[in-house]
């Protein structure tokens, strides 16, 4: 598999790892909880005083357990940072300053609250809270970056550029771009929804994460 060129990596790092550092820099400190399931070693970071911290932590554990139990290869260290800042985004970060693969997920203040956008996490799913579905969505981004490879995921002019075709089957947010389509489809499948043949083919065409991969 080809590797992304150094110039492209250098251009991406400020918005990738730099954004992660800005996120965690908004907190005055975190309390850390360790959680292991299968071959995944998770560290869950919550801010002292976060009244929703315990619920977020349980939702994150549920997400990790769901993904692994469904047969997806989530391995190694996973860090999830929960912030109380309004500016914090729900986001997955994939690469450290040396362009080594990482799985750092950030969850913003409103991760448990209703939002005005149509996404899988904002729809009603018995047995799955918003924070769980959001975390599954972000894990989907991480696994997609691995399954697609960094050239396809990060390169200019890749097949992941542009809008998806079958997003309406999932959510309005799935139509944002092809990466969001994959993450929304991944979340949907992990909570028990079945995709149409057309949506599943599109998911595969974009190298969406597959069971066992």
Secondary structure, DSSP 8 states (H G I E B T S, - for coil): -----HHHHHHHHHHHHHHHHHHHTTSS--EEEEEEETTEEEEEEE-TT-TTHHHHHHHHHHHHHHHHHTT----EEEEEEE---TT---EEEEE-TT--EEEEEEE-GGGGS--SS--GGGS--TT--HHHHHHHHHHHHHHHHHHH-HHHHHSTT-TTSS--SSGGGT-SGGGS-HHHHHHHHHHHHHTT----HHHHHHHHHTT---TT-
